[in-house]
Amino acid sequence: MPLKVAVQMDHISTVQIAGDTTFALCLEAEKRGHELFHYTPDRLSMRGGTVSARVEPLSVRDVKGDHYTLGEAVRTDLSEMDVVLLRQDPPFDMNYITTTHLLERIHPKTLVVNDPAWVRNSPEKIFVMEFSDLMPETLITKDITEIRAFRKEYGDIILKPLYGNGGAGVFHLRDGDRNLTSLLEMFAQLGPEPIIAQRYLDDVRAGDKRIILIDGEPVGAINRVPDEGDARSNMHVGGKAVETMMTEREREICDRIGPSLRERGFTLVGIDVIGGLMTEINVTSPTGVREVKKFGGADIAALFWDAVEAKR
């Protein structure tokens, strides 16, 4: 039965369709006959008990430079939708958190994917700490003394913002690097949040594997290899996607975290694994679906809609 699907996302005109997971989900929804609507987070409103947005009818096509058509925007009660896809990109700031509070008012009568309350309560770099034995040694703090002690203990470390995304603000400090104080001053100027210090993993040179899970079950993976001159493997900053297979260790990680993902109602999740150690659990707008299919893997967009339709 056709569903009415509203997609809360960054404006579709900004999408790079070759590697965009939200676009892949829209293509599959339209293929199945679902009715698509588009809106950006700034169009979300709440008045009384009604959560609404100025939504535009959306049609999509896999043509670079001509990938969408939008109809006239109409203020619409989102409870009239069958599904809302919560798909805008981080940063995971107070604006993002506010949208989860609003969308929580309509879920689960209108199915919001992923569950907005659990998205809010599962920040990607904090949620993963529930599985610290599966991770590299990691510290979350603003305490400079603690960061210096961590650096002394491990030598090579990564520093990154707690609520960052896409590889922005990620620094590799080698043992003996004298830039630690300057970097801590820079992070302090950027905002009041803690930062992350993490033991550097040499295995990142062989790639940072993105594994995608549907309802807590692994369905595909892609390896992201950093550029020779960069410590980051994110494709936004030049990382190269290459074909890969999941290892037994990676399947063990998925088995461990799967029950927690299902308990939180996370339909679509992406985890990052380097050398058999998990570094993040991405629940806001995980990517990698198109790359997996490109290299002959599963059609994850189809598996996603199978899962959503079953819940409706």
C-alpha positions in Angstrom: 0.0 0.0 0.0 1.5 3.4 -0.9 2.8 5.5 2.0 3.0 9.2 2.4 6.6 9.9 3.2 8.1 13.3 4.4 11.8 13.6 4.2 13.4 16.1 6.7 16.8 16.8 5.1 19.3 19.4 3.9 17.8 21.0 0.8 17.8 18.5 -2.0 19.5 21.0 -4.4 22.7 20.5 -2.3 22.8 16.7 -2.7 25.7 15.0 -4.5 23.6 12.2 -5.9 26.4 9.7 -6.7 27.0 9.0 -3.0 24.0 10.3 -1.1 22.1 7.8 0.9 19.0 10.0 1.4 18.7 10.3 -2.3 19.0 6.5 -2.7 16.2 6.1 -0.2 14.0 8.6 -2.1 14.7 6.8 -5.4 13.6 3.5 -3.9 10.5 5.0 -2.3 9.4 6.5 -5.5 10.0 3.2 -7.4 7.7 1.5 -4.9 4.9 4.1 -5.5 5.2 5.9 -2.2 4.3 9.6 -2.2 7.3 11.8 -1.4 7.4 15.2 0.4 10.4 17.3 1.1 11.2 19.9 3.8 14.2 21.4 5.5 14.5 21.5 9.4 13.9 25.3 9.4 10.4 24.7 8.1 9.4 22.6 11.1 6.8 24.2 13.5 4.8 23.3 16.6 1.6 25.1 17.5 -0.4 23.7 20.4 -0.2 20.0 20.0 0.3 20.1 16.2 3.7 19.5 14.6 3.7 20.7 11.0 6.1 21.7 8.2 5.8 23.5 4.9 6.3 20.4 2.7 6.8 20.3 -1.0 5.8 17.3 -3.2 9.0 15.7 -4.4 9.9 13.6 -7.4 13.5 12.3 -8.0 15.5 10.8 -10.9 19.1 9.5 -11.1 20.3 12.3 -13.4 23.2 14.5 -12.3 22.2 18.2 -12.6 18.5 17.3 -13.0 17.8 15.0 -10.1 14.6 16.4 -8.5 11.4 18.4 -9.0 9.6 20.1 -6.2 6.0 21.2 -6.1 4.4 24.1 -4.2 5.1 24.2 -0.5 2.0 23.7 1.7 1.8 23.8 5.5 1.0 20.3 6.5 0.3 18.5 9.8 3.0 15.8 9.9 0.7 13.5 11.7 -1.0 13.1 8.3 2.1 11.4 7.0 2.8 7.7 7.3 6.5 8.1 7.6 9.0 10.9 8.3 12.6 10.3 7.5 14.9 12.2 9.9 17.8 12.6 7.5 19.4 16.1 7.8 23.2 16.0 8.3 24.8 16.9 11.6 26.2 18.9 13.4 24.3 17.5 16.3 23.6 20.8 17.9 20.6 22.3 19.8 18.8 22.9 16.5 19.1 19.2 15.7 18.0 18.2 19.2 15.0 20.5 19.0 13.8 18.8 15.9 13.9 15.5 17.7 11.7 16.9 20.5 9.1 18.1 18.0 9.1 14.9 15.9 8.8 12.8 19.1 5.3 14.3 19.4 4.1 12.5 16.3 6.0 9.2 16.7 5.1 6.3 16.5 1.6 7.2 15.0 3.7 8.7 12.3 6.7 6.4 12.0 9.8 8.6 12.4 13.0 6.9 11.2 15.2 6.8 13.1 13.3 7.1 16.4 13.8 10.8 17.3 13.9 10.3 21.1 16.7 7.7 20.8 18.5 9.7 18.2 18.6 12.5 20.7 19.7 10.2 23.6 22.3 8.4 21.6 25.0 10.9 20.5 27.1 9.0 18.1 30.5 9.3 19.8 28.9 8.8 23.3 26.6 5.9 22.5 29.5 3.9 21.2 31.2 4.2 24.7 28.6 1.6 26.0 30.8 -0.9 24.1 34.2 0.4 25.3 35.8 -3.1 25.1 35.1 -3.0 21.3 36.8 0.3 20.9 40.3 1.9 20.9 41.1 3.6 24.2 39.0 6.8 24.2 38.7 9.8 26.5 35.8 12.4 26.5 36.6 15.5 28.5 37.4 19.2 28.7 40.0 18.7 31.4 43.3 19.6 29.9 45.2 17.7 32.6 43.4 14.5 31.6 44.1 15.0 27.9 47.8 15.6 28.6 48.0 12.4 30.7 46.2 10.5 28.0 48.6 11.8 25.4 51.6 10.8 27.6 50.1 7.3 28.0 49.5 6.6 24.3 51.8 8.9 22.3 50.1 9.0 19.0 46.5 10.2 19.5 43.5 11.6 17.6 41.7 14.7 18.8 38.3 15.5 17.4 35.1 17.4 18.3 32.5 15.5 20.3 29.7 16.5 18.0 31.6 16.9 14.7 30.9 15.1 11.5 32.4 14.4 8.1 35.9 14.4 9.3 35.9 18.1 10.2 38.2 19.1 13.0 40.0 15.7 13.3 43.7 16.0 14.1 46.4 13.3 14.4 49.1 14.2 16.9 52.2 12.1 16.7 54.3 11.4 19.8 56.3 14.5 20.4 54.2 16.8 18.3 54.2 20.3 20.0 50.8 21.4 18.8 48.7 20.0 21.6 48.4 23.2 23.5 47.4 25.3 20.4 44.8 22.7 19.4 43.3 22.6 22.9 43.0 26.5 22.8 41.4 26.2 19.3 38.8 23.7 20.5 38.0 25.9 23.6 37.3 28.8 21.3 35.0 26.8 19.0 32.6 25.9 21.8 32.0 24.7 25.3 31.6 21.0 24.6 34.1 18.4 25.6 36.4 16.9 23.0 37.5 13.4 22.2 41.1 12.0 22.6 41.5 8.5 21.1 44.5 6.2 20.6 45.7 6.5 17.0 45.2 3.3 15.1 47.9 2.6 12.4 45.4 0.3 10.7 43.5 3.3 9.4 46.0 3.5 6.6 44.4 0.2 5.3 41.0 1.8 5.6 38.1 2.8 7.9 35.3 0.3 7.2 31.7 1.6 7.2 29.3 -1.3 8.0 25.6 -0.7 7.5 22.9 -2.4 9.7 19.2 -2.6 9.2 17.2 -3.3 12.4 20.5 -4.4 14.0 21.6 -6.8 11.3 24.6 -6.1 9.1 23.7 -5.9 5.4 26.7 -4.4 3.7 30.1 -2.8 4.1 32.4 -0.4 2.2 36.1 0.4 3.0 37.2 4.0 3.0 40.9 4.5 2.4 42.4 7.9 3.4 44.4 10.0 1.0 48.2 9.5 1.4 48.5 13.0 3.0 45.5 12.8 5.4 44.7 10.9 8.6 40.9 11.0 7.8 39.1 8.5 5.6 35.8 10.3 5.3 34.7 10.5 1.6 33.8 14.2 2.2 37.5 14.9 2.6 39.0 12.7 -0.1 38.8 9.2 1.3 38.4 6.6 -1.5 35.6 4.0 -1.3 36.9 0.4 -2.2 35.2 -3.0 -2.2 35.5 -5.0 1.0 34.2 -8.1 2.9 33.2 -8.2 6.5 35.6 -10.2 8.8 34.5 -12.5 11.6 35.6 -9.9 14.1 33.3 -7.3 12.5 30.4 -9.8 12.6 31.1 -10.3 16.3 30.9 -6.5 16.8 27.5 -6.4 15.0 26.2 -9.3 17.1 27.1 -7.4 20.2 25.5 -4.1 19.3 22.5 -5.4 17.4 20.2 -5.9 20.4 20.8 -2.3 21.6 20.1 -0.9 18.1 16.8 -2.8 18.0 15.8 -1.8 21.5 16.3 1.9 20.4 14.2 1.5 17.2 17.2 2.2 14.9 16.2 1.1 11.5 19.3 2.4 9.7 22.7 2.6 11.3 26.3 2.9 10.1 29.2 1.9 12.3 32.9 2.7 11.7 35.5 0.0 12.3 39.3 0.3 12.0 41.5 -2.8 12.5 38.7 -4.6 14.3 37.9 -1.8 16.7 34.7 0.3 16.5 35.1 4.0 16.6 31.5 5.4 16.0 27.9 4.3 15.8 26.2 6.7 13.4 22.4 7.0 13.9 21.6 10.5 12.6 22.0 10.2 8.8 24.4 7.3 8.1 25.8 7.0 4.6 27.4 4.4 2.3 24.3 2.8 0.8 25.1 3.8 -2.8 28.7 2.8 -2.5 27.8 -0.7 -1.3 25.5 -1.3 -4.2 28.1 0.1 -6.7 30.5 -2.6 -5.7 28.0 -5.4 -6.1 26.7 -5.6 -2.6 23.2 -5.6 -1.3 20.5 -3.1 -2.4 20.3 -1.6 1.1 17.7 1.1 0.1 15.4 -1.8 -0.8 16.1 -3.6 2.4 15.4 -0.3 4.3 12.0 0.1 2.7 11.2 -3.6 3.3 11.8 -2.9 7.0 9.8 0.3 7.1 6.9 -1.1 5.3 6.8 -4.1 7.7 6.5 -1.6 10.6 3.6 0.3 8.9 
